[in-house]
């Protein structure tokens, strides 16, 4: 799809190629129904048609779609069909932090603003149990006012890594943490390491380990601390080195406890306050005041489910469609050998799953319909054969 002009995919009009990589390509597109520009990532067939990808794609996409935060690029829509998988996201006109770096190093204040926004986005993702694993300037997108947004939570890369196991690790080698390189478990501190590398690059205009072979790069990530910022930017506060050294400590336990703590230490240093000890050993630095990070208040529960269908546990948040729900429950209460199967047919996205799982299941259970089981049957991409059934026997589709 090198020439996407006049190409229409499920109502989206492809306008221009934004970029392409080993897993697919991203296009700027137009959504006529809402009158807005979007970005569409199209994943290559060799990945989209693999059984492991098919098995995990929807669950992974729903996980990312539920990450609702002002500085996370939202996932509007997604689907898979033979020959490709598609992710529809917000289109940001300001390009990426990588493109902005082409204009030179950033000021400390500009870097601090980006850090605040990305740290807030990471904090939300980490609370949801999602580790990004591929923080780099290319995945930090900017709007027209230079606000930063965290993008590309790696659905394609995560799934493709299972498909092409020769890759071994998920992420970009220039920003990989030591634990990723060693194949160890990732944690929120994994993203902090990569973010520390990005901060060094924003402040200096170059990667901390530039112009080296891939093998040498891995060795440096595993064993060498970041070089001093003063080697490239002698005008920067010396204490910023300590902040970045702590963020990129080789052991995850020696890094900041979370992204907001890294942002707080960065701001404190710019304000002239002493930086926190690199490895948390206060006994060796008795004159350093600790950085106090206030815990964020708990966020109120949000009943909006994004792209995820309602389930029985969400019944209290389900409103509307009372007439349809009454018909479904009445139908399930009829007598007979074949009356316990009920098909709900409609176009994709019309709310079949929410109506059945979010209200009809709980209503049927309340009326004593023993043995009720929700069965999900999907037809073609247009939804012409989609169905949701409930029945007491063994289903022919996935339950």
N, C-alpha and C positions, 0 to 999 in steps of 0.2 A: 504494500500500500504506500509506495513512495509518492504517488500522485493522488492525493485524497480529494481533489476538486470534485464537487457535486456528488461525493459518496455519502449515502445516507444509511445509518445503522440504527435500527429501532427508533426512528424519529429524530436522531441526532445527525446534523449535517456537518461532516468533517470539513474544516476550512484550511488548516495548515499543519505541517509537521513541526512539533516543538523540539523533539529530541528522540533518539533511539539508542538502544543498548542490546545486550546479549539476550534479554528476556522478552523484548518487545519494543514498542514505540509509543510515544505520547503525542496526541494531536489536540490542537485547539479546535473546538467544535461549537456549533450553535444549536440551542434547544428551543425550537420555535414555540412550543406550548407554553413556556415560561418567559420567552423573550430574553434569554441570557446566554452568555458565553460560558462554556465549561471546558475542562480538560478531560480527555478520554485516554486511558492507558489500555492498549491492546496487547495481550500476551500471546506469544508465538504458539502455533499449533503443537509443536513437539512437547511443550509444557502443558498447554491447556487440555490436551487430549490424553495425558498420562493418567492412569487410574488413581495414583496417589493425589494428584492435583484435583481430580474430580471429587475425590472423597473428602478433601479438606477445604476446598475453595470457599464454599458457602459459609462454613463455620468461621473461617478466618476473616472473611469479608464482613460478616455480621459483628465480629469482635471489634474490628476497626471502625465500623459504622457507628458503634455505640460510644466511641470516644468523642464526646461533645465538649469542646473547649474553644474559646475565642481565638486561640493561636494554634489550633490544629486544623490543617486543611480538611474540610469535611468530605466524606464519601457520600455522594448523592444517590448513586445507583450502581448495581453490579449484576452481571449475568454471565453464564457460560453456555456455549453451544459448540457443536462439533467444528473444530478448526480455529477456535479462539475463545478467549475469556476477556471480559471488558469491565473496567472500573471507571466510573464517571465521578469527577471531583471538581471542586471549585477552581476556576481559572484565575490566576494572579498575574497582573500585568507588570509587576516590578522586576520580574526575573528572579534569579537565585543569588544567594550570597557569593557563590562562585563567580558569577558574572560581575557582581559589584566589586570583587577583589581585583578585577582587571583594571580598575581605576586607581588602585593603590591601597596601602594599609588604611585601616579604620582608626578613627580617634578613640581614645578610651571611653568617652561618653557614648559614642555610637555603639561600640562593642557592648557596653553595659546595658544599653537599651535592648539590644538583641538578646543578650543573656537573660534579662528579666523575662522576656516574652517566651523564649524557648524553655527556660527553667520552669515556668508556670505550666507550659504544655507537657513537659516531661513529667512533672509532678502528678498531673491528672492521669497520664497514661500509666505511670507506675502504680498509682492507687488502684487502677483497674487491672493490675497484674500484667500489663503489656510492657515489654522491653523493646525499644526501637531497634537496637543492634546495628544501625547503619547511619549514625549521626555524621554528617559531613556537609560542607558548604553547599553542595548540589541539592541537598534535601532540606535546606532552609530557604523558603521562598519569601519574596517581599511583595508588598502591595505598592501602590503609587505613593504612599506616604512613608515608605520604608519601614513599616511594621513587619515583623518576622513571623512566619508560620512554619510549623513543623509538618513535613510532608513525607510520604512514602514509608509507611510502616512495614514495608517489605513482604506483602502477601506473595508476590511473584518470587522474590528471592528465597523466602522461607520454604515455599513449596518446591521450587525448582532445586533447592539444595538437597531435598529428599530424592528428587528425580535423578539428579546428576551428582551422585555421592562422591565423585572424584574431587569435587571442589573442597570438601572437608569442612570449611567454615563459611558462615554467612556474614557478609559485610564487605566493605572496601578496605583492602590491605593497608592503605595509608593511614587509616583511622581505627584499626582494630586494637582492642585491648589485649593485654597479655593473656587473660583467661580465655578469650576467644581463640587466640593463636594456639593455645595449649589444649583446646577442646574441652575446657571446663565449663561448669554451669555459669550462665549469665545472670546478673542481678542488676538492679538500678544503677549500681556503681559502674557497671560496664558502659552505660551511656554517658556517665560523667567523664570517664577517661576520654572517650571520643570527643566530647564537648570541650574538654581542656585542650585537645589538639587543635580543634577549630578556633578556639579563642586565640591561641598562639598565632595561628595563621592570619586571623583577622587583624591582630595588632601589629604584626611584622610584615605582612604581605607575602610570606613564604611559609612552606611547611617546615616544621622543626628538623626533619631529617630529609633534606632535599637532595635530588640528583644522586640517589643510591640505587643499587640493584634490589630486586624484590627480596632476595635472601638477606642482604645487609639490612634492609628495612625491618624485617622480622626480628633480627638479632637486636637492633636498636630498641624496638618496642619492648622486647623482653628484658633488656638489661640496662639500657642507658636512660638517664633522666633527660628531660628537655634541656636544650642549651639555654643560656641566659638570654632574656629579651634584650638586655643591654648590648649584646653583640650586634643587633640590627637596629634597635630603637633605644639609644642611650637616654632619650628624653622621657621615657616611661618611668613611673615610680618603681624603685628597686623591689619593694615589697610585693609587687604583682608576680614576681618570679615565684615567691613562696605559695601564692594562691594557686598558680598553675601547676607547681610541683606537687602540691597536695591533691589536686584534682586528677593528676595523671600518675599517682603513686602506683608502683607495680603490683602491690597487694591491694585488692579491693577494700579490705578492712581499713586501710590507711587513707582512703579517700574521704571526701565529705559524705555525711550521712544521707544527703539527698540534694537535689538540684537547687532548691531555694537556699540551702546553706552555702552552696558555692556562690550563688548570686549575692548573698549577704556579705560574704567575705570579700568579694570583688568590689562591691560598693564601699565597704569599710576602708579598704586600702586606698581607693581613690579619694576618700574623704580625709586621708591622713592618719587613720587609726592603724595600730599595729596589726599585722596579719597573724592568723592562727598558726600554731606549730605545724610543721609539715607532716609529722608522723604522730601528732597528738601527745607528745611527751612534754607535759607542762613543767616537769622537774628540771629540764635542761634549759628552759626559757622562762624563768620566773617573772620577768618584767613584761611579758606579753599579756595583755588583757584578753580574756576569752571573748569570742564572738557569740552573742546571744541571738538565737534565731527563734522568733515566736512561732508557735504552731498555728497553722491556718485553721480557722473555725470549720467545723464539719459543714459540707455542702448540703442544702436541703434536697430531699428526695425529688427527683424529676420524673413524673409519670410518662413523659414522652419517650417512646420506644425507638425512635429513629426508624431504621429499615427493618427492625426485628418485629416479627409477628407477636401478638399477645399470646400468653399461655394461661393455663388455669390459675396460676399464682397471681396473674395480673387482673383477675376478674373485677376487683374493686375499682380499677382505673378504666374499665371498659364502659363506654357510654354510647348510646345510639343503637340502631338496628334491632329494637325490641321486637318488632313484628317478625322479622326474620328468625330471631332467636326463639321466639315462641313456636314458630312453625317447626324448627329443627327439633326442639325438645318434645313437642307433641308427636312428631313423626317417630322419634326414638321410643316413645311409650306405646306404640301400637303392638298388637299381638301378631304372631305368625313367625314362620321359619325364616322368611327372607326380609322381614321388616326391620331387622336390626342393622341393615346396611344402608347408609345414606350418603349419596354423592352430592357434593356442592361444587358446581362447575361455573367458571367465570374467567375473565382475562387476567393475565398476570398483574399483580399489584392491586387487585380490587378488594382485598381484605378477607379472602376466604379463610386463611389460617387463623386470623384474629377472631373472626366470628365463631369458628368451630372450637378453637382451643381456648380462647379467652372467655367465652360466655356459655356456649352450648355444653361443653364438657362439664363445667361446674354445675350448670342447671340440671343436667341429666343425673349427675351424681346426687344432687340434693333431692331429686324425685325418686331415688332408689333404683335407678336403672343399672342393675348389677352387670358387671362384665363389659361395660362400655370401654372401648379402646379407640383412640384416634389413629387413623391410618392416613399416610400422606402418599398420594400418587401424582406424579408430575408427567405431563405430556410434552408437547413440543414447545419451542421457545415462545410461541405466540400465546400459549396458555389455552389452546382450544380443547385439549383433553385433560386439563387439570382437574383434580378431584380431591375431596377430603371425605373420608368415610369413617364410620364408627361401627364396630361390630364385636360380638363376643367370641367369634371363632378366630382361627389363624388367618391373618391377612395375607393377601396376595402381593401387597406392596410393603414398603418400609413403614414400620410403626414408630 
